Amino acid sequence: MCARTGSRRRNSSAASMARWMRTRLPAPSAAAAAPRRRPSPPPTNNDAACGKARKAAARRRDTEVRRKMEALRRLVPGGGGEVDELLLRAAGYIARLQAQVTVMQLMVDVLEHTKD
């Protein structure tokens, strides 16, 4: 199975698999009573498909990140420039908005108490 994409590899012929196993596994011995780890299967032509699938997934992820960064640029005042600058501006903008909300909440609380 392909590690990242989940696509299955096609099995090669049973004879070539058996030949590969004989050349890769150590000779059996009496001292080897503990179970052995099974070696990974031989590479197949489908490895190229796994690579293509990984590249496609990376392209989709990059496209999604680019789309979200553009949305953030539209939301943050002065959001042009490099990514690190944009993220710092966004963090400062969020902090200012939180401070404004806190001040407005305090104003509402004060105004409600003065009505009594």
N, C-alpha and C positions, 0 to 999 in steps of 0.2 A: 504494500500500500504506500502511496506517495505520502511523505511526512506532512506536508503542509496542505495539499489540496484534497486529500482523501480519495483520489482516483486510484483504482486498482491496477496493478501491473498484470500483464498477460504472462501466463506460465510458459516457459520454454519447454522443450520436449523433456519427457521424464528421463530419458537416457542421458541427456546433457546435464540435468540436475543431479542425477546419481553420480556421474563422473566428477562433477564439481564437488559434491559432498565427500567423495573418496579422497580427493586431493587436498581438501581443506581440513578434514577432521583428523585429529591425532589417532594413532593406532591404539586400540583398546588395551588396557592393562588392568591387572588385579588391584593395583593401588588406587585406581580411579573409581572409588565407590560412590563418591558424591556426584550428583547429577551435573551434567555439563550444560553450559549455555549453548544454545543453537546458533550457529553462525548466520549472518545475514545472507539472503539469497544472492545469487550472482546478478550483476547488472544486466538489464535487458534494454532493448531498443526503446522501451516506453519511458526511459529516464528523460529523454528529450521532451516528451509530452509533459512530464512533471515540471521540468524547467519552464516550459511555455506557460503552463498553468500558474506557476509561481509568479512569472513576469506579468501575466494578465492580472493576477490578484494585486500585485504591487502597483500596477497602473491604475486599477480601480481605486485603491486606497489613496494614491497620490491625487487623483482627480477629486476624490471626496474631501481631502484636506484642503486642496486649492479652492474648492467651492466654499468651504466653511471660512477660510481666511478672507475671501472676497466679501462674504456676508459680514464678517467682523469689521473689515475696513469701512463698510458702509455705515455701521453702527457707531463706531468710535470717532469722535471729532478729531481731525488731523491724523487720520489713520493711514496715511500713505507711508511709503518707505519700506524698510526691511522688516522681516518677520519679528526679530527680537525687539525692534522699536515698537512695532504694532502691539505686541503682547504686553510690553511695559506700559504703553499708553492705555491699553484696555484695563490693566490692573489698576492704574491710577483713576481712570474714569469710573470704574466700579466702586472704588473706595469713596470717591466724591459723591456718587449717587447714594451710597449707604449713609453717608454723613447727612445729606439733604433729607433723606427719609427720617432719620433720627431727629433732626431739628424740627421737621414738620410734625412728627408725632408728639414731641414736647410742646409745640405750639397748640396742638389740638387739646392735649391734656390740660394746659394752663387755661385755655379759653373755656373748657367745660367746667373747670373749677370756679371760674369767676362768675359764671351764670348763677351759681347757687346763692 
